[in-house]
Amino acid sequence: MKYVKARFKDISADNSDMLIAMLSDAGYNGFEEGESELIAYIGEEAFILQELEAIATSLGVVYEQEVLVHQNWNALWESNFQPVVVDGICTIRAHFHEIEVTTPYEIVITPKMSFGTGHHATTQQMMMVMNSMDLAGKSILDFGTGTGVLAIFAEMLGATSIYAIDNDEWSVENAVENAARNSCERIAIKQGSLEDLPAGEYDVILANINRHILLAYMRSLSGKLNYGGRVLMSGLLVDDKEIVVNAAAEAGLRLVKNGELNTWIVLLFEK
């Protein structure tokens, strides 16, 4: 499998956040943020040049692109991947990092193309809120699992049943590998979407995706929750809050907590 790499140079922090949001909506699911630049990745079969041009034009940014083969992508990602500490709670590192870990939790992943390495504000906020919740003995659905980091963290926090799904085959393979690397025993990882799951099964749903998918699946997310269950959402910008909260209310979900980090937000709802 080949991937397209798009590099945006000389961009502001605000443009970087908007780019990630727009590119996520377009199917890009691997990102590297550097000083004044953003690199995004997408599978070649999902790449649409006109879509990339439209996004760049709308924000007034320039880009360059290239096609990477599978092996080259992994080598590039590994060479740029750095450990991250999430709010003093959890250290996320690659298997090749040898560092001193001082946080209560540690997750070791193989950094590949899947989204959710812990570097982005959305993943960090999800983990911070998860750490404040009582997940012991809970049944969890990780919708759009990516690297599997949130599912792995849920097991570390005491969840007894975790079902992680993603519609991307490579993400599923990566999540399976990462779960095994962290000796997880209570996570089932499958390729698929909400339509493949029965109703009313879960105490907590984790959904770190993007606004368009969350809005499209809002009623389905509510339908998968047990009564009194909670759904934790991110992948959202500050400007997304009102429309998402309103859609959640229409689906029978009440906002009970929210947070913000670098213009990105996290929302916790209860059924």
Buried (B, 14 or more C-beta within 10 A) or exposed (E): EEBBBBBBEEBEEEBBBBBBBBBBBBBBBBBBBEEEBBBBBBBEEBBEEEBBEEBBEEBEBEBEEEEBEEEBBBEBBBEEBEBBBBEEBBBBBBEEBEEEBEBEBBBBBBBBBBBBBBBBBBBBBBBBBBBEBEBEEBBBBBBBBBBBBBBBBBBBBEBBBBBBBBEBEBBBBBBBBBBEBBEBEBBEBBBEBBEEBEEEBBBBBBBBBBBEBBBEBBBBBBBBBBEEBBBBBBBBBEEBBEEBBEBBEEBBBEBEBBBBBBBBBBBBBBB
